[in-house]
Amino acid sequence: METNSNFVGNGKSIGRKIQVTLKWEDLKKLKKNDFKGQKLLTLDIIPLKQTSQWGHSHGVVEFIRQAKEEKAN
């Protein structure tokens, strides 16, 4: 998984979808973003290097905005 990311839960591929399992208490602790008066929570779903013994093929991590690299002229 990416470094500097807070692990939130697991996911597994089921056909064309990825099913995720998250702890509600963990979600309530994460930083929310305000957008037009609404609180939003953004998470990233990333593939794991190896599927776990329980069939988890993806990890769910807290979204962390990356600094944009400046383009060379």
Secondary structure, DSSP 4 states (H G I P E B T S, - for coil): --TT--EEEEEEEETTEEEEEE-HHHHHHSPPEEETTEEE--EEEEE-SS--TT---EEEEE--PPPPPPPP-
